[in-house]
Amino acid sequence: MTTEASAAGPPLDREAFVARLREEGERRYHDRHPMHVRMHAGKLSREQIQAWVLNRFYYQTRIPIKDAIILSKSDSPAFRRMWMHRIVDHDGAQEGEGGLAQWLRLAEGVGLDVDEVKSLRRVLPQVRFACDAYVQLVRERPLVEAVASSLTEFFSPDIMAKRIVAWETHYPWVAEATLAYFRGRVTRARRDSHEAIDYVLEHATTREVQERCVDALITKTDILWALLDAVDRAHPDEVAG
Amino acid sequence: MTTEASAAGPPLDREAFVARLREEGERRYHDRHPMHVRMHAGKLSREQIQAWVLNRFYYQTRIPIKDAIILSKSDSPAFRRMWMHRIVDHDGAQEGEGGLAQWLRLAEGVGLDVDEVKSLRRVLPQVRFACDAYVQLVRERPLVEAVASSLTEFFSPDIMAKRIVAWETHYPWVAEATLAYFRGRVTRARRDSHEAIDYVLEHATTREVQERCVDALITKTDILWALLDAVDRAHPDEVAG
């Protein structure tokens, strides 16, 4: 996506850079994916909802791993102190707490066998490839680009707020209490995206690095999109015979 | 160090494996290094003490990085919850707290310029190579071996307790309050080594893996030894002319 032409020239000012990140991210964000649109419109079957929850759990398990890699790339105690809470958010301060445990309660809420979900046995290969590519991106790229890849958090508070309403409306068979993960993400993703964008604005000081940050964000949207593509293809709508 | 012969055969039982780790680690631990012996006997000059503190700071800065890499190698929220406090121990819960800040106060206590220490400009190349080799070992080896490399903590509570007495006795020009890092490590290293050995005992279940864990611990002692060697060679005793 990064062209020689766009990477040349002076750096964008803060406002223009944020606008560019938002624009490139927003138009590729997975809320535009056909399966996601159908999810929020109440068109998914129980089996499709289950397949999404089961496969997306693999993505969730990769998040603390990629955040630990991000920690390990920083020389700054201040940065590490700021970033560390992300790992605690997912792992919890103790057993049964945190985002991963909440996601497993969601899995139970949609009628899945929690042990099978935890085993990751039924995760689609394409979903693994996409999520592993996210971990690999963070491992291989410089810290500022790894941080930029997390900026899909710009868009997730809105999507989470909409998702809660959509699920409560269209999938009443899912117990409301099991939607706690989505609820927690509304405020957490907002705080996280502020921390991340501040870091990116401070450290992406050339046009070339700015464009590599945009590229990292685009790759991240590709990853989220590929996850939905894989689930959608493996669990198509049933055609009325 | 691992020979084909020793790696064959049934796994050592817990007691024999712990004994082997302790034996191989203990006889190579850096408290036997000539410079370390001279340090605790009160034979080092102010300039030699300063050189050790300045160079050892580079080692300290690598610790949270290698611990974040260890976090990123684990799929288990329970393991990550257990290991995470190591990063907090070094980085602190806020600015000015934690082991790195304590080490900088020690640097000030021995009369070094703290900003110069933080800049890492005067760190000896051989010290960098050794400490970077530690990070690389943790990055490249399986989790259980990375954890085993931390088992020098078996020996550090004793050495820290002795060091506090030695420094108070022989280097009274170092303000007692600046020895807080050594004091904190007595109990922290004891807790950390228990967590680490429990993990290694549970996961090193074949003789081959047990020997690779011993090898990781030996490499770690080589790293600590190399650090002292480099400082010793660059700052030899002054020969009375």
Interface residues (C-beta under 8 A of the other chain):
Chain A: T61 P64 I65 K66 A68 I69 L71 S72 S74 D75 P77 A78 R80 R81 M84 I87 V88 H90 D91 G92 A93 Q94 E95 G98 L100 A101
Chain B: T61 P64 I65 K66 A68 I69 L71 S72 S74 D75 P77 A78 R80 R81 M84 I87 V88 H90 D91 G92 A93 Q94 E95 G98 L100 A101
